[in-house]
Amino acid sequence: MSPGIAITVRNFISPSEVSGMKYTPFNVETRLSWHRIQYDETNAVAGKSGSELRNYGRGLGFRNDLFGLSTHLSYTYYPNRRLPLYKQSMAFFAYTGVGIYYGRPKADLFRGSVDIDNRYFFWSDGTIRDQAQSSGQGNIIEKDGEYETDLIEWRTEGQGSYDETSMSKKMYSPWHIGIPMAMGFRYGLNKSITLSVEFGYYYFFTDYLDDASKAYATHKQIDQYFAGDPVKQEIAKYISDPTGLGTDGFVGPRTSRRGNSKLNDTYSFINFEFAYKINWNPKKVVAMFK
């Protein structure tokens, strides 16, 4: 569970003044939102840790703060469209729309700055240490909770490298198109205040919200992109494969998938909303400036 917040302006379509209706079932709204999505495959789950976890060997983790602007077409079922909502029972609503979202996946992979000497070592017993397991020694440490590593910059799946014929993988953008969908219930507390609960789902036309989609970057791709810089090459190999267990750096059976590129990314949320009614009359506003 991660936090989020949204500001929504709705009911751009008003019912006809002569209809006697206070509401129209179909309407349009716009929303400015922030959602934080995150996960860490090295964390213990349900009493299991280390090599007991299915994806511990992959050891990927990320945090992405998604900022979005979306427009929705909504439908609300009012029991009685002639009465104020606070005099009715709860009203059911649903919407779908389209939005544009910005977010860069980041990871906590270093104690402090992005320096190979500050890296974490993930041991098979689930501990994080300051030395490799092969050394047989090392102090147990904790992640510092700072998401200092911008995963887009480090080309974790070989983006931007070339093979003999063409660019092997394109860079992905931090800008994404998403389809928000939701349903819920709205309750009028009084003439001005409405409370709502909303169950939502976002579908995106990208598989890189978590920076995991296809295969690990090969050592050749990393060396090619960071040519002439052995320090960055070493850092990039670690960032792509934090545990060192996901790939040996070459194309072949030992090169595991980092993700499932056949499925785009999605996430769901629960939204509790406090709404205040603002009486807006465009005719009066126009008249003020005449």
Sequence and secondary structure as in RCSB ss.txt:
>XXXX:A:sequence
MSPGIAITVRNFISPSEVSGMKYTPFNVETRLSWHRIQYDETNAVAGKSGSELRNYGRGLGFRNDLFGLSTHLSY
TYYPNRRLPLYKQSMAFFAYTGVGIYYGRPKADLFRGSVDIDNRYFFWSDGTIRDQAQSSGQGNIIEKDGEYETD
LIEWRTEGQGSYDETSMSKKMYSPWHIGIPMAMGFRYGLNKSITLSVEFGYYYFFTDYLDDASKAYATHKQIDQY
FAGDPVKQEIAKYISDPTGLGTDGFVGPRTSRRGNSKLNDTYSFINFEFAYKINWNPKKVVAMFK
>XXXX:A:secstr
   EEEEEE   S   TTT  S  SEEEEEEEEEEEEEEETTS BTTB GGGSTTTTT  EEEEEEEEEEEEEEE
EE S TTS GGGS  EEEEEEEEEEEE   EE  BSSSS GGGB EE TTS EESS GGGT   EE       EE
TTTTTTT TT B SSSBSS    SEEEEEEEEEEEEEE SSSEEEEEEEEEEEES S SSS SSB   HHHHHHH
TTT HHHHHHHHHHHSTTS S  SSSSTT  BSS TTS  EEEEEEEEEEE     HHHHHHHT 
